[in-house]
């Protein structure tokens, strides 16, 4: 434990398993890779995740539902549905990040941890599970030779949920600054943005926000984004939207998050 938090313990070696998704297919896109830590690693990881999330949830953007006290996606669904059921024409943009956990940039996560003045042991533990991981895939009961994983976060760990929510935090700040955006609700990598339905220029601002945050490793596939407007659904990639200069100002405001701890090593 001490070596792990001090950053001197070798990177973990895990068993990689493939879980089929709801949509079946023969290629890797139809499977979800999971790294399975051993029992000792799970106990340590779960304890650290519980302590960190309890101490930092109040400092994360409230648009991330999993970090609030309710922690269920139904809260986000109800918030957006209430707007759509109102008398004012509303539109909702459903955004699903493609391969979100697998593509997130670990250096982006470390940069935000340092901006938040996270304790040294938290940064060391993040490095321990982000860099140098070795995965031995298990296929038909046979363990294959280990392979190094250089990007993404491990979906088999509780602490990975915190790291991913931390990586998404700047995006929620920028999305809520977009002119005419009324509500932003997110659950892990599923985001829903609502705005007026009688003028959807704000969707262009959402697209620019995600384009500017590509450094984080997030990617949106055109087929996974749909805009719900009344009873009509149009692909996000087919929206012919005009750019307005005043819509770009929200991206020029810096991201100044609140520090998680007053002292860097508490």
N, C-alpha and C positions, 0 to 999 in steps of 0.2 A: 504493500500500500504506500509506504513512504517513498520507495523508489519510483512508483508510478506517478505520484504527485510532484516529485522532484524532477521528473523528466529523464531519469537515468535507467528506467526499466525498458527492456527490449519491447518492440511493438508486438501487439497480440497476434496470434495465429488462430484463425477461426475457420469453421466449416461453413462453406457456402451452399445454400440450398435454393432451389428454384420453385416458386409457388405459382401455379397457373392463375391467370387473371380470369375475369368473368367472360371475356371474349376470347375464345380458344383459337389457337393458331400454331403453326409449326416453327416459327422463328422466335428469337429472344425477345422481341417486342411484346409477345403475348405472355411473358412470364415475369414475375417479380423476384429479383434476387435478394436474399436475406443472408446476412452474416450472423452465425450463431455462436456467441461467446460461450465459454465454459461457465459452470455454475458459480465459481468464485468471482469471475468478472461480472456476471449478472448481478450478484449481490452488491458488489462495490458500486457498480454503475447505477443501479436503482437507488441506492442510498444517496449518492452524490446528486443524481437528478432530482430527487425529492427535496433535498435541502436547497439546491440552487433555484428551482422553480418557485418554491415557497418564498424565497428571499427576493426574487427579482420580478415576479409576475406583476406587481403593482407599477413597475417602471417600464413595462412594455406597452406598446400602443394598444389601446382597447379594441381596435379593429380585429386583432387576432383573438378569436373566441377561445382557443384552447388554453390561453394564458389567463383567462378570467376565472372567477369563482365557479361558474356554471360548467365550463369546459365541454359543452356539448354543441354539435352543429345546429341543433334545432333553434337555438337563439338567433343565429345568423339567418336561417330560413324565415323565421317569423318577422324579423326586422325588415327584410326585403319584401316579403309578401304583404306586409301591412302597407308599405308604400305603393305597391302595384294595385292593391285593392281600393285605394283612395279615389277621390273624385278628380284629382289632378292627373293628367296623362304622364305616365312615368315609363322609363325604360331601364332594363337591367342587363348588364353585361356579365356573362358567366365566363370566367377565365380559369383554365386548368393548366398549370405548369407541366411541361413535358419532361418526364424523367427527373423530377425535381430533386429528390434526395441524391440521385446518382450524379447529377451535374453541378451541384452547388460547389462554389469555389472555396476550398478550405482557407485560403489566404484572406478572402473576404471576411470569413467568420473571425479569424484572429484579429483582423484590423478593427472590427466592431468591438470585440472584447477589450482591446486596448483603449479604444475611444470611450468605452464605458468604465474604464479604470477597474477592470475585474482583477481580483487577487491573483498573485503569481501562480498559486497552486491550481486555480481554475484554468488559466492559460496552459499550464503544463499538462493538465489532464486532457484538454482539448487537443493539444499536439499529439498526445499519446494515442488517441483513438482516430485522429485524422490523417496522420502521416505514417507511412511504412507498414500499413496493415497488410498482412498476408492471408489470403483466402484459399482454402483447399476445397474446391467444388466436389460435391458428392453426387455422382451420377450412377443410378442403378446399384446403389449400395457400395460403390467403389470410390475411394478418395483419390482425386487427381493431384498432381504436383502443385505446390503453392504458387500463387500469382500475386504480385504486389498491386495494390489499389492506390492510385495517386489523387483521385478527385472524389467528391461526394462524401456523404456521411453514411454511417452504418445504420441500416434500417432495423437491425436486430437489437439496438440498445435504446434504453430509455433516455439517456442523455442526448441522443441524436435529435430527439424532438425539440429539446431546448435550443440546440445549436441551429436547427433549421428555422425555428421561430425567430431567433436572433438575427439570422441572415435576412429574413423577410421584413424585419422591423423598419428599416429605412424606406422600403417601398410603400409601406402603409402611410408613413408620414407624407411622402410625396403625393400619393394618390388622394389623400384628403385635402391637399392644397389645390387640386385642379379646380378651376372655376366651373361652377354649376354642378359639381358632383355633390350629391346629397348624402349618400351613405356608402361606406365601404365595409364589407363584412368578409372575414376570412377564416377558414378552418384548415390549418396546416398549409397545403399547397393549393387549395380550392378558394378562389377569390370571386366575390360578387360585388360589382360596382353599380350603383343606381343613380340616375339623374333624370332631368326632365325629358319627356318623350316628344315634346313639340319642337325640340332642337337638340340634336345629338352630336353637336360639335365637340362636346366634352369627351366623346369616345376617342377622338384624335389625341387628346391630351393623355388619356390612359395608355394608348399605344406608344406615345413618345416616352412615357415614364418607364415602361418595361424595356424599351430599346436602350435607354440610358443606363439601365441597371443590368445590362448583359454581362458586365464585369463580374457580377455575382454568380454567373453560370446559369441563370434562369433563362428558359427558352419557351416560347409559346408557339405551338403548332397551329396553323390556320384552321384545321378541321376541329380543333378542340375548343374553339371560342365561338360562342353564339350569342347574339343579341336578341333578347326577348322584348318585343314591343307589341303590346296588346296581344293579339292572337297570331301575329306574324313573326317568324324566326328567319333572320338573315345571317349568313356567315360573316364573321367579323372581318375576314380578309377581303370581302367584296364591298365594304362600305366606302363610298366615294365621299370623303369628308374634306372640307376646306380647312386650312390651317389659319389660325388667327394669331398675330404676334403677341397679344396679351396673354394667350394661353401658355406661352413658354416661360413666363416669369416664375412659375412655381418651381421649375427645375433649377433656377439660379439661387434659390434660398438654400443655404447650407444645412446639413443634417447635424443638429446639436443635441444628442441624446443626454438624458440624465444619467449620472454615474450610478452604478449599482451599489457601490460601497463608498463611504466617505474616505476611508483609508485603503490604499491599494493592496494591503496584505491582511486585512481583517478576516 
